[in-house]
Amino acid sequence: MVAALDAHDPGAPVVPYLMGGGTDNKALSRLGITGYGFAPLRLPPGLDFTGMFHGVDERVPLDALEFGAAVLTDLLRTY
């Protein structure tokens, strides 16, 4: 994960983050599928991303979504 992120954003800090909330990973873990919750987004400074969770205006910038898709694509291709 770190290598895939570093390929697209060299030197980006990678830190653990605990976010409260629900996930479908609990059901998947019973099938032996491990979930990591890796959702790379490069967000602009000042965007109140967590303040928009589940709100009427929940969204991410298009370039952040494109960045995340590229990182995840590389991760899956090299995993």
N, C-alpha and C positions, 0 to 999 in steps of 0.2 A: 504494500500500500504506500509506504513511504517513497519507494523508488518511482512508482507511477506518478505520484504527486510531484516529486522532485523533477521529473522529466518535463512537466508543464509549468512548474513554478519553482525554479531552483532556489533553494535556501528557505523555502516556506517552513515556518515552525510547525511541528507536528506534536500535539499534546493530547493527552486523554481528556475526555469531556463526558461528564455524566449528565444526561438530560432526562428528566422525569417524563413519563408518558407511556403509552401502550405500544405494543408491537405484535406483529404476527409471528415473530421469531419463536415465541414460546411453543406454538403448535409445531413449527418446523423442527425445533430441537428434538421433539419426540420421534422424529423420523431420522435423526442422526445428522441433520443439516445445521451447521454452525453459522450463526449470523453475527456480523461484526458491526453493523450500523455505520458503515463508511459512506458518507454522502458528501463528496468534495464539491464545494461551491466557493467561488472567489467573489465575495460580496463587496460592493463599494463602501467606503468609509461613511459612517453616519446612518446607514440603513438600519432601522430597528427591526431586524429580521425576526427575532424571537417575539417581539411585540405583535407581529402579524400572524402568529400561529393560530389556525382555526378561526380567524376572523373573516369578516365579509370581504376583506381586501387582501387575503392571503395570496402571496405571489413571490416569485424570485425574478430578478432581471434575466432577460434572455441570454446575455453573454455569460452570466453565472451558470445557467443551465447548460449551455454549450461547453463551457469549461469542464463542468462535472461529467458530462457525457464523454468527453475526450479522455479524461483521466480514467474513468471506469472502463472504457473500451480498452485502453492500454493495459490496465490491470488484468482484465479477463483474458486478454491475448497472451499475457506472459505468466499467468498463474500456474 
